[in-house]
Amino acid sequence: MHGRNLMFSPKEVTEIAKLDGERAKLIDFDPDHLNKLPVRDIDALFIRENSATLMKRLPKGLTFTGTYDDQIFAMFGLVPYWKGCYECWLIPASDLDTHKMKMHRTSLRFFEYTAKILRANRYQCYVYSSNYPAIRWIEMMLFQREGLMKKFGPNQEDFLLYARYF
């Protein structure tokens, strides 16, 4: 895509995120990481009901697991729609608060860097309308709310559509 393979290495993303590469680093996402991650109750239902479908959609080279002292603190990545448009996703650990600032800085740098390299014009994501910490976080990532998606979730929950433009 635009002269570049549609992949990023964990080492490359670790460097652009300015993580130390020793204690704090990114590794390739593996579906088994979901089984090792203690998740928040609000995320557990979605993951349990959709993990098989989710795993089929996640491309290697655009999906990563964040670790600190070999403990997973988040999984995240991009799913391409078409040229210039990507879906973003994040599954945080239940104890992400201990790594909140690290995840915040990593995410901002990840969005900026990947959007530049991929020549993206839009990143979008869906946030459960009752997940207030996730809503605050995505807005801190400079995403704008575009609308309410009624009965969108696995149990017909409402979700919010957010997008960031580059």
Rosetta silent file (secondary structure, phi, psi, omega in degrees, C-alpha in Angstrom):
SEQUENCE: MHGRNLMFSPKEVTEIAKLDGERAKLIDFDPDHLNKLPVRDIDALFIRENSATLMKRLPKGLTFTGTYDDQIFAMFGLVPYWKGCYECWLIPASDLDTHKMKMHRTSLRFFEYTAKILRANRYQCYVYSSNYPAIRWIEMMLFQREGLMKKFGPNQEDFLLYARYF
SCORE:     score description
SCORE:     0.000 S_00000001
   1 L     0.000  115.741 -179.243    0.000    0.000    0.000 S_00000001
   2 L    54.957   40.419  176.775    1.650    3.200   -1.157 S_00000001
   3 L    80.132    6.805  179.595    4.990    1.433   -1.509 S_00000001
   4 L  -134.324  137.268  174.018    4.886   -0.088    1.962 S_00000001
   5 L   -58.805  143.535 -176.932    3.771   -3.465    3.171 S_00000001
   6 L   -80.249   51.316 -179.240    0.652   -3.148    5.304 S_00000001
   7 L  -144.765  150.317  173.166    2.476   -4.306    8.415 S_00000001
   8 L  -125.845  141.152  176.861    4.323   -2.886   11.369 S_00000001
   9 L   -84.791  153.071  175.413    6.685   -4.910   13.522 S_00000001
  10 H   -57.752  -37.271  179.034    6.258   -4.914   17.303 S_00000001
  11 H   -62.579  -45.094  179.263    9.820   -3.547   17.572 S_00000001
  12 H   -60.014  -45.855 -178.449    8.979   -0.631   15.234 S_00000001
  13 H   -71.065  -35.540  174.930    5.831    0.262   17.179 S_00000001
  14 H   -59.296  -43.258 -179.661    7.645   -0.137   20.515 S_00000001
  15 H   -67.070  -45.297 -178.390   10.235    2.381   19.287 S_00000001
  16 H   -69.261  -26.746  177.199    7.739    4.943   17.973 S_00000001
  17 L   -78.196   -9.309 -179.556    5.777    4.599   21.226 S_00000001
  18 L    61.741   37.967  171.881    9.032    5.377   23.073 S_00000001
  19 L   -86.416  157.743 -174.114    8.712    2.322   25.293 S_00000001
  20 L   -73.595  -15.168  177.977   11.960    0.970   26.719 S_00000001
  21 L    79.007   -6.170  178.447   11.727   -2.350   24.835 S_00000001
  22 L  -110.132  -74.401  179.267   12.733   -4.268   27.943 S_00000001
  23 L   -76.854  -44.769 -179.417   10.167   -3.856   30.709 S_00000001
  24 E  -110.216  119.812 -178.861    7.582   -2.070   28.549 S_00000001
  25 E  -157.393  167.385  175.043    7.175   -3.361   25.006 S_00000001
  26 E  -109.457  142.871  176.383    4.764   -4.431   22.336 S_00000001
  27 E  -127.974  165.134  175.383    4.591   -7.945   20.973 S_00000001
  28 E   -59.373  135.549  175.328    2.578   -9.542   18.179 S_00000001
  29 L   -66.712  139.114  175.062   -0.995  -10.104   19.249 S_00000001
  30 L  -130.795  135.283 -179.280   -1.926  -13.747   19.700 S_00000001
  31 L   -53.518  -28.557  178.374   -5.539  -14.897   20.278 S_00000001
  32 L   -64.684  -21.529  178.170   -4.323  -16.799   23.345 S_00000001
  33 H   -60.145  -31.292  178.023   -3.539  -13.441   24.964 S_00000001
  34 H   -59.384  -34.528 -179.743   -7.291  -12.988   25.468 S_00000001
  35 H   -74.642  -19.403 -177.205   -7.252  -15.970   27.812 S_00000001
  36 H   -97.410   -5.948 -174.076   -4.387  -14.455   29.811 S_00000001
  37 L   -97.536  120.570  171.842   -5.873  -10.994   30.204 S_00000001
  38 L   -74.882  118.743 -175.882   -7.917  -10.107   33.267 S_00000001
  39 L  -107.142  159.680  176.870  -10.629   -7.891   31.766 S_00000001
  40 L   -70.490  149.128 -179.729  -13.079   -5.435   33.241 S_00000001
  41 H   -53.890  -38.133 -177.099  -16.603   -6.735   33.767 S_00000001
  42 H   -66.384  -24.479  178.772  -17.923   -4.267   31.217 S_00000001
  43 H   -93.326  -21.642 -171.960  -15.636   -5.791   28.536 S_00000001
  44 H   -59.942  -43.920 -178.309  -16.051   -9.455   29.527 S_00000001
  45 H   -61.520  -48.430 -179.569  -19.445  -10.028   27.866 S_00000001
  46 H   -59.182  -45.133 -178.303  -18.361   -8.589   24.538 S_00000001
  47 H   -65.685  -47.044 -178.637  -15.147  -10.613   24.526 S_00000001
  48 H   -60.063  -42.203 -174.911  -16.818  -13.861   25.581 S_00000001
  49 H   -81.972  -17.180 -171.589  -19.558  -13.571   22.952 S_00000001
  50 H  -129.078    5.942 -172.808  -17.378  -12.340   20.085 S_00000001
  51 H   -61.085  -40.074 -178.979  -13.829  -13.573   20.525 S_00000001
  52 H   -63.775  -45.043  178.849  -13.966  -16.125   17.673 S_00000001
  53 H   -65.435  -43.888  179.922  -15.335  -13.574   15.203 S_00000001
  54 H   -58.933  -45.325 -176.923  -12.937  -10.912   16.408 S_00000001
  55 H   -61.525  -33.675  179.984   -9.912  -13.182   15.990 S_00000001
  56 H   -69.899  -24.009 -174.817  -10.743  -13.873   12.343 S_00000001
  57 H   -92.198  -10.179 -170.520  -10.769  -10.144   11.545 S_00000001
  58 L   -93.033  111.736 -177.701   -7.456   -9.110   13.101 S_00000001
  59 L   -79.161  138.641  174.967   -4.597   -8.852   10.601 S_00000001
  60 L   -62.791  143.579  179.585   -1.038   -9.642   11.615 S_00000001
  61 L    90.470   -9.573  175.819    1.170   -6.578   11.526 S_00000001
  62 L  -126.924    5.079 -178.406   -1.648   -4.272   12.618 S_00000001
  63 E  -129.770  135.067 -171.635   -2.502   -5.924   15.963 S_00000001
  64 E  -139.520  159.219  173.451   -0.372   -5.803   19.102 S_00000001
  65 E  -120.076  127.421  176.766   -0.252   -6.729   22.756 S_00000001
  66 E   -90.110  131.829  179.385    1.241   -4.289   25.236 S_00000001
  67 E  -128.225  152.140  172.781    3.252   -5.823   28.064 S_00000001
  68 E  -137.380  121.540 -173.691    5.019   -4.534   31.134 S_00000001
  69 L    51.269   42.935  177.957    7.316   -6.968   32.950 S_00000001
  70 L    64.404   12.340  174.652    5.826   -9.672   30.695 S_00000001
  71 E  -103.236  132.635 -178.935    2.306   -8.984   32.013 S_00000001
  72 E   -72.516  130.570  174.601   -0.300   -8.000   29.422 S_00000001
  73 E  -115.281  -13.653  176.071   -1.853   -4.584   30.000 S_00000001
  74 E  -173.184  158.067  172.028   -3.724   -4.145   26.700 S_00000001
  75 E  -128.690  140.452 -176.042   -4.326   -5.460   23.205 S_00000001
  76 E  -159.463  169.644  176.426   -5.039   -3.116   20.332 S_00000001
  77 E   167.675 -165.844 -177.391   -4.778   -2.568   16.631 S_00000001
  78 E  -127.487  145.988  173.137   -6.293   -1.620   13.316 S_00000001
  79 E  -124.752  120.411 -179.139   -8.550   -3.439   10.882 S_00000001
  80 E   -71.671  139.388  170.751   -8.566   -2.070    7.314 S_00000001
  81 E   -96.218  -61.951  176.377  -11.883   -1.285    5.656 S_00000001
  82 E  -157.808  178.812 -175.107  -10.637    0.170    2.395 S_00000001
  83 L   -48.385  119.912  174.858   -7.951    2.594    1.283 S_00000001
  84 L    86.513   -5.830 -175.532   -7.496    5.234    3.973 S_00000001
  85 E  -125.412  126.369 -176.988  -10.148    3.908    6.399 S_00000001
  86 E  -135.608  145.919  171.370   -9.412    1.701    9.419 S_00000001
  87 E   -93.784  133.547  176.790  -11.288    0.427   12.437 S_00000001
  88 E  -100.769  148.271  175.821   -9.414    0.797   15.741 S_00000001
  89 E  -144.457  154.504  179.981   -9.876   -1.551   18.646 S_00000001
  90 E  -150.662  132.863  170.740   -8.591   -1.836   22.201 S_00000001
  91 E  -123.911  107.463 -178.300   -9.078   -4.418   24.930 S_00000001
  92 E   -88.187  155.562  172.067   -7.583   -3.147   28.202 S_00000001
  93 L   -72.918  155.631  179.674   -6.615   -5.197   31.235 S_00000001
  94 L   -62.575  -26.572  179.433   -8.758   -4.752   34.316 S_00000001
  95 L  -102.987   29.674 -179.008   -5.743   -3.184   36.056 S_00000001
  96 H   -57.418  -25.839 -177.241   -4.873   -0.837   33.196 S_00000001
  97 H   -53.230  -31.939  179.192   -4.973    2.088   35.621 S_00000001
  98 H   -70.212  -16.904 -179.802   -1.427    1.242   36.739 S_00000001
  99 H  -123.671   20.673 -173.780   -0.312    1.728   33.117 S_00000001
 100 H   -57.732  -47.252 -177.755   -2.839    4.360   32.044 S_00000001
 101 H   -68.056  -38.398  177.477   -0.350    7.081   31.117 S_00000001
 102 H   -61.452  -43.892  179.854    1.892    4.608   29.278 S_00000001
 103 H   -67.630  -38.580  179.088   -1.125    3.388   27.279 S_00000001
 104 H   -61.023  -52.078 -179.414   -2.271    6.949   26.625 S_00000001
 105 H   -65.233  -41.892  178.687    1.089    8.065   25.211 S_00000001
 106 H   -59.748  -45.565 -177.922    1.556    4.806   23.297 S_00000001
 107 H   -63.861  -46.513  178.938   -1.884    5.123   21.711 S_00000001
 108 H   -58.581  -45.629 -179.957   -1.436    8.738   20.636 S_00000001
 109 H   -66.330  -39.717  178.021    1.921    7.941   19.051 S_00000001
 110 H   -60.397  -48.348 -179.496    0.533    4.772   17.445 S_00000001
 111 H   -61.338  -47.325 -178.352   -2.382    6.652   15.855 S_00000001
 112 H   -62.574  -48.946 -175.807   -0.184    9.474   14.568 S_00000001
 113 H   -65.916  -51.444 -176.570    2.563    7.237   13.207 S_00000001
 114 H   -65.362  -37.317  179.061    0.396    4.582   11.588 S_00000001
 115 H   -63.091  -39.409  178.878   -1.950    7.144   10.034 S_00000001
 116 H   -65.517  -49.733 -177.002    1.030    8.911    8.450 S_00000001
 117 H   -66.484  -41.541 -178.312    2.629    5.717    7.113 S_00000001
 118 H   -81.516   -6.005 -175.231   -0.677    4.194    5.951 S_00000001
 119 L    54.973   43.316  179.992   -1.848    7.527    4.524 S_00000001
 120 L   -75.189  146.265  172.731   -5.045    7.061    6.473 S_00000001
 121 L  -113.057  -12.964 -179.562   -7.724    9.691    6.355 S_00000001
 122 E  -151.908  130.746  166.033  -10.055    8.072    8.897 S_00000001
 123 E  -115.343  138.823  177.858   -9.794    5.863   11.959 S_00000001
 124 E  -137.109  159.402  177.847  -13.066    4.832   13.562 S_00000001
 125 E  -155.913  166.376 -179.895  -14.201    2.781   16.531 S_00000001
 126 E  -117.727  134.503 -178.634  -17.265    1.760   18.471 S_00000001
 127 E  -126.877  127.821  177.295  -17.613    2.391   22.204 S_00000001
 128 E   -55.832  127.994 -171.536  -20.252    0.821   24.427 S_00000001
 129 L   -64.316  -17.469  177.741  -22.481    3.733   25.443 S_00000001
 130 L   -99.747    3.437 -179.342  -22.335    2.816   29.147 S_00000001
 131 L   -93.963   80.337 -173.745  -18.538    2.460   29.247 S_00000001
 132 H   -63.000  -38.389  175.616  -17.754    5.935   30.563 S_00000001
 133 H   -61.918  -38.562  179.025  -14.006    5.386   31.076 S_00000001
 134 H   -67.585  -37.197  178.056  -13.721    4.234   27.435 S_00000001
 135 H   -64.053  -46.906  178.047  -15.694    7.263   26.236 S_00000001
 136 H   -59.227  -44.129 -176.796  -13.401    9.628   28.179 S_00000001
 137 H   -64.480  -48.187 -176.218  -10.333    7.837   26.841 S_00000001
 138 H   -64.990  -32.489  176.342  -11.328    7.829   23.162 S_00000001
 139 H   -70.120  -32.237  174.212  -12.152   11.526   23.356 S_00000001
 140 H   -68.450  -21.941  177.626   -8.671   12.136   24.851 S_00000001
 141 L   -83.963    7.728  176.049   -7.343   10.332   21.751 S_00000001
 142 L    73.677   22.657  173.828   -8.881   13.177   19.683 S_00000001
 143 L   -85.150  147.116  179.762  -11.721   11.069   18.277 S_00000001
 144 E  -111.091  139.408  178.149  -15.030   12.812   17.633 S_00000001
 145 E   -71.502  127.278  179.000  -18.433   11.312   18.324 S_00000001
 146 E  -104.841  -24.917 -179.591  -20.331   10.788   15.082 S_00000001
 147 E   174.657  173.859  177.851  -23.454    9.074   16.275 S_00000001
 148 E  -103.181  128.180  179.612  -25.425    6.616   18.342 S_00000001
 149 E  -106.031   97.383 -177.377  -25.693    3.064   17.047 S_00000001
 150 L   -68.403  135.542  174.650  -28.909    1.657   18.515 S_00000001
 151 L    54.241   38.744 -176.301  -28.995   -2.073   19.322 S_00000001
 152 L   -87.248  -31.213 -172.893  -25.515   -2.591   17.841 S_00000001
 153 L   -73.833  173.946 -176.622  -23.929   -4.740   20.572 S_00000001
 154 L   -60.282  -25.878  176.256  -23.980   -8.521   21.060 S_00000001
 155 L  -118.667   33.715  178.172  -27.005   -8.196   23.335 S_00000001
 156 L    64.604   31.219  174.198  -28.505   -5.241   21.482 S_00000001
 157 L   -74.167  156.636  174.511  -26.673   -2.639   23.564 S_00000001
 158 L   -83.158  141.142  176.650  -26.277    0.860   22.200 S_00000001
 159 E  -125.973  157.681  175.075  -22.798    1.875   21.021 S_00000001
 160 E  -105.477  139.033  175.497  -21.305    5.215   20.039 S_00000001
 161 E   -96.553  126.397  177.938  -19.451    5.661   16.764 S_00000001
 162 E  -120.848  149.579  176.596  -16.266    7.702   17.041 S_00000001
 163 E  -143.965  151.956  173.224  -13.867    8.805   14.305 S_00000001
 164 E  -127.824  136.082 -174.807  -10.575   10.619   14.001 S_00000001
 165 E  -111.577  142.785 -178.733   -9.594   12.316   10.756 S_00000001
 166 L  -124.386    0.000    0.000   -6.094   12.818    9.394 S_00000001
